[in-house]
């Protein structure tokens, strides 16, 4: 690592530890980025958008880096690779930031920020409860997206600066509170499990009936993600911890009829 990068990393670390934005500054910067996304994005057509693109995440990164960190993230990244991904398969975490270190180039890791689209799109429809992300109420999908991205951005700056990051730790929560006003590191977005129970009456552990290719089955819901995992008693199936054998089916929730 060059001395220039090391000096910048130390300066950025001090900045992250010492900066303390007022609530008014946090709100003003948040709204500037909110408006910029709606003005410049080719896919975000409204605060409750119906689709978004990895380019929107890149735009979010550039705007947050400019507004909050004076371009410090880009400076630390240098030639390192940072990619953005929208994940329809993530159904519990709102986002995920990963650092991939390669044996052939251990000092040149790749970074990725992924955001869960399923949770964002399931929220703000069919539910009248508050949607809370990082301890803050969100009134539309774009606000929720921003809060998720802020959380992941802290993971990134910690990885770039200190090589490790954990959102339950004091340093992470201090940065999150001082820069973005976060009061929690978790979210209360609508999950597939919650939607399945409220809209369809399907819950984990409940008995259900479903039909595939004209044949009816009855079983127990073992898991709910984008689809429900249903276990059906089958002598040729896999043996589970209860000593019984089951065949496993992945069934869209709307195709299930609750029996309980």
Protein Blocks (a to p, Z undefined) as FASTA:
>chain_A
ZZklmmmmmmmmmmmmmgccdfklmmmmmmmmmmmmmmmpcklnbfkbcbdcfklmmmmm
mmmmmmmnnommmmmnmmaccdddddfkbckbmbdcdddddfklmmlccddddddfklmm
mgophiabdcdeehiacfbfklmmmmmmmmmmmmmmmmmmnopacfkbmklmmmmmmmno
pabfbdcddcfklmmmmmnopaehiacdddeehiacddddfbdcfbccdddddfklccdf
kopacddddddfklpccfZZ
